[in-house]
Amino acid sequence: MATVDKRISPLTNKASWRARIRQKGLPDLTKSFTRKTDAKQWADQTEAAIVRGRFIPTMKAQRYSLKDVLELYEPEILEDLKDPYNRLRHLTSWRKELGELPLSE
């Protein structure tokens, strides 16, 4: 569930809006905005992504690359395939072209 709070900086006396999403099984997600509408929009979009199962926490997504995922996928899936050579060729080309991209991209 998302909440949006108004926060006033004690140093500058400026207002900002903090959107906070709390979901069971996930760490709390917070982000600050200068406009309330931006905070609500981010909260709505992020909650929708969580519900659809398309949300990846940004820090984890930046830490891992596609190559890391392919290395986990390859031994687990290829042994169950009848003819893994075609799939292996695809994975090799993806690793060469896109392997260094972080998952966040």
C-alpha positions, -999 to +999 in steps of 0.1 A: +000+000+000+013+034-009+013+066+012+024+101+002+036+124+030+045+160+030+079+167+045+094+201+054+132+205+055+143+220+088+173+236+070+157+252+040+121+252+050+111+238+016+084+212+012+089+179-005+067+148-010+077+113+000+060+083-016+064+052+004+053+017-006+051-011+019+045-047+007+049-079+025+080-097+013+096-067-002+118-040+014+101-006+019+104+016-012+106+053-008+113+082-032+111+119-027+096+144-052+090+182-053+054+178-065+027+157-049+013+145-083+047+131-092+049+112-060+014+097-065+022+088-101+054+070-091+036+051-063+008+040-086+032+029-114+054+010-090+025-007-072+011-018-106+045-032-116+047-051-083+012-066-089+021-076-125+053-092-112+075-068-134+091-050-105+128-055-100+144-035-072+167-011-088+198-018-067+197-055-075+190-048-112+220-026-114+243-051-096+236-080-120+241-082-158+223-103-184+254-125-185+249-134-148+213-145-155+223-165-186+250-184-166+223-194-141+198-203-168+221-223-191+230-254-170+196-257-154+176-256-187+200-271-213+202-305-197+164-310-200+162-301-237+162-328-263+183-308-287+201-279-268+224-268-297+201-242-312+193-227-278+230-227-269+238-208-301+212-182-292+225-178-257+260-174-269+251-146-293+230-129-266+259-131-242+282-115-268+259-087-278+240-079-246+259-097-218+274-066-202+240-047-199+227-044-164+193-059-158+179-024-150+183-016-187 
